[in-house]
């Protein structure tokens, strides 16, 4: 009986770790998962496994700002993040297509979706030096100057991280997160 109790605790601990890494994802049909929900879960979890500088502008910001450039994205799955808490701040979703916002001074995370990829690549250089975590879903995003790229591999959502760029942007990446990232050759 004691062995069974220990096994249950181990299983519970493993499930908790899996939920923390995968985030709040719901099943649609017989185990099928909505990829958009997964992307939101990944972005939310990245906000927990990256650390921003503890000085300067980020001390003055009361909310944790996740910026998106498309009203459809903002009103879709990302809306579920609004009001949640991360790094002792409440998440605020900023729709860059509606709000006149300077990405470099207002966004902790900037999610670059496929729809606006081409125009956003031009704006990407403008955020360098501002400690903005850029996350994109377009193939080659990391090689074109983004920090995190979401990648679909064998029907699984994975990610690449440019750790050097993150460091230059004064963003600390958890070693646990780096161990889960796709490693480039």
Wavefront OBJ file of the C-alpha trace (Angstrom):
o trace
v 0.000 0.000 0.000
v 2.861 2.387 0.848
v 4.512 1.740 -2.574
v 1.218 2.562 -4.325
v 0.975 5.841 -2.404
v 4.524 6.839 -3.460
v 3.766 5.951 -7.096
v 0.639 8.124 -6.975
v 2.693 11.043 -5.652
v 5.278 10.594 -8.411
v 2.559 10.454 -11.071
v 0.894 13.554 -9.612
v 4.228 15.427 -9.639
v 4.907 14.438 -13.259
v 1.418 15.515 -14.328
v 1.873 18.865 -12.584
v 5.164 19.424 -14.441
v 3.539 18.501 -17.757
v 0.654 20.906 -17.159
v 3.072 23.713 -16.277
v 4.995 23.205 -19.507
v 1.997 22.691 -21.770
v -0.317 25.267 -20.223
v -4.095 25.338 -20.204
v -4.992 23.379 -23.318
v -8.385 21.822 -23.890
v -9.239 18.893 -26.099
v -11.598 19.394 -29.017
v -12.441 15.965 -30.397
v -11.053 12.667 -29.187
v -7.675 14.008 -28.099
v -7.325 16.598 -30.860
v -5.780 19.822 -29.554
v -6.359 23.311 -30.961
v -2.984 24.624 -32.187
v -3.987 28.233 -31.443
v -4.664 27.309 -27.819
v -1.258 25.637 -27.672
v 0.426 28.786 -29.006
v -1.251 30.845 -26.300
v -0.185 28.311 -23.668
v 3.405 28.425 -24.927
v 3.454 32.244 -24.865
v 2.051 32.241 -21.334
v 4.650 29.730 -20.168
v 7.477 31.627 -21.886
v 6.456 34.598 -19.735
v 7.268 32.462 -16.701
v 10.565 31.000 -17.949
v 12.156 34.225 -19.202
v 13.256 36.993 -16.834
v 13.327 40.684 -17.678
v 15.824 43.230 -16.305
v 14.944 44.365 -12.800
v 15.877 47.976 -13.424
v 14.853 50.821 -15.655
v 11.594 50.924 -17.557
v 10.245 47.535 -16.474
v 10.124 48.619 -12.833
v 7.698 51.389 -13.754
v 5.296 49.206 -15.762
v 2.446 47.950 -13.582
v 1.120 45.329 -16.010
v 2.797 42.525 -17.951
v 2.094 43.500 -21.562
v 1.683 40.879 -24.270
v 1.382 42.593 -27.641
v -0.231 41.184 -30.791
v -0.761 42.905 -34.152
v -4.077 41.565 -35.248
v -7.547 42.142 -33.838
v -8.464 38.548 -34.732
v -5.552 37.241 -32.679
v -6.302 39.636 -29.814
v -9.974 38.716 -29.706
v -9.291 35.012 -30.137
v -7.433 32.655 -27.849
v -5.022 35.294 -26.514
v -7.922 37.045 -24.795
v -7.911 34.191 -22.234
v -4.620 35.533 -20.850
v -6.059 38.934 -19.924
v -6.154 39.384 -16.171
v -3.989 36.374 -15.362
v -0.920 36.977 -13.258
v 2.722 36.467 -14.196
v 5.908 37.711 -12.543
v 3.841 39.547 -9.920
v 1.973 41.552 -12.563
v -1.416 41.255 -14.226
v -1.311 40.378 -17.927
v -2.623 43.043 -20.269
v -3.205 42.178 -23.912
v -2.252 45.013 -26.257
v -3.684 44.974 -29.793
v -1.100 46.838 -31.857
v -3.555 47.189 -34.754
v -5.875 49.273 -32.543
v -3.622 50.918 -29.989
v -0.941 53.464 -30.861
v 1.847 51.796 -28.900
v 5.634 51.882 -29.098
v 6.537 48.182 -29.006
v 10.000 48.825 -27.602
v 8.785 50.705 -24.562
v 5.442 49.018 -23.909
v 5.679 45.294 -24.676
v 7.253 42.577 -22.556
v 6.296 40.032 -25.233
v 5.502 40.706 -28.870
v 3.778 37.808 -30.657
v 4.364 38.061 -34.408
v 1.673 36.050 -36.181
v 1.802 34.734 -39.734
v -0.693 37.258 -41.102
v 1.499 40.277 -40.341
v 4.873 38.599 -40.656
v 6.258 40.583 -43.607
v 5.428 44.023 -42.221
v 6.544 43.002 -38.730
v 9.994 41.944 -39.948
v 10.572 45.590 -40.868
v 9.533 46.669 -37.357
v 11.617 43.987 -35.625
v 14.872 45.952 -35.728
v 13.148 48.826 -33.958
v 12.692 46.790 -30.782
v 16.324 45.717 -30.389
v 17.876 46.969 -27.184
v 14.520 47.185 -25.388
v 14.317 43.738 -23.717
v 11.247 42.692 -25.704
v 10.736 38.936 -26.047
v 9.793 38.431 -29.698
v 7.900 35.224 -30.463
v 6.982 34.276 -34.024
v 5.330 31.403 -35.807
v 6.731 31.909 -39.300
v 9.450 29.487 -40.489
v 12.862 31.110 -40.136
v 11.746 33.682 -37.546
v 14.740 33.039 -35.268
v 17.227 33.250 -38.140
v 15.649 36.566 -39.187
v 16.043 38.244 -35.803
v 13.348 36.836 -33.522
v 14.110 35.316 -30.132
v 11.605 32.434 -30.073
v 10.165 30.578 -33.055
v 7.198 28.231 -32.704
v 7.666 25.201 -34.944
v 5.326 22.349 -35.851
v 7.335 19.090 -35.858
v 5.571 15.751 -36.418
v 2.241 17.350 -35.447
v 3.746 18.649 -32.193
v 4.283 22.290 -31.382
v 7.927 22.874 -30.459
v 10.149 25.923 -30.279
v 13.594 27.289 -31.082
v 15.332 29.926 -28.982
v 18.118 32.273 -30.020
v 19.820 32.329 -26.602
v 22.530 34.744 -27.775
v 19.976 37.326 -28.903
v 17.998 36.842 -25.681
v 21.166 37.556 -23.701
v 21.928 40.663 -25.776
v 18.378 41.808 -25.021
v 19.042 41.244 -21.292
v 16.460 38.462 -21.133
v 17.481 35.534 -18.949
v 16.264 32.154 -20.201
v 15.677 29.354 -17.735
v 18.000 26.389 -18.290
v 14.949 24.128 -18.024
v 13.324 25.921 -20.966
v 16.551 25.768 -22.992
v 16.710 22.010 -22.458
v 13.271 21.677 -24.094
v 14.087 23.873 -27.099
v 15.000 22.465 -30.502
v 18.778 22.682 -30.738
v 20.230 23.968 -34.004
v 23.229 22.130 -35.454
l 1 2 3 4 5 6 7 8 9 10 11 12 13 14 15 16 17 18 19 20 21 22 23 24 25 26 27 28 29 30 31 32 33 34 35 36 37 38 39 40 41 42 43 44 45 46 47 48 49 50 51 52 53 54 55 56 57 58 59 60 61 62 63 64 65 66 67 68 69 70 71 72 73 74 75 76 77 78 79 80 81 82 83 84 85 86 87 88 89 90 91 92 93 94 95 96 97 98 99 100 101 102 103 104 105 106 107 108 109 110 111 112 113 114 115 116 117 118 119 120 121 122 123 124 125 126 127 128 129 130 131 132 133 134 135 136 137 138 139 140 141 142 143 144 145 146 147 148 149 150 151 152 153 154 155 156 157 158 159 160 161 162 163 164 165 166 167 168 169 170 171 172 173 174 175 176 177 178 179 180 181 182 183 184 185
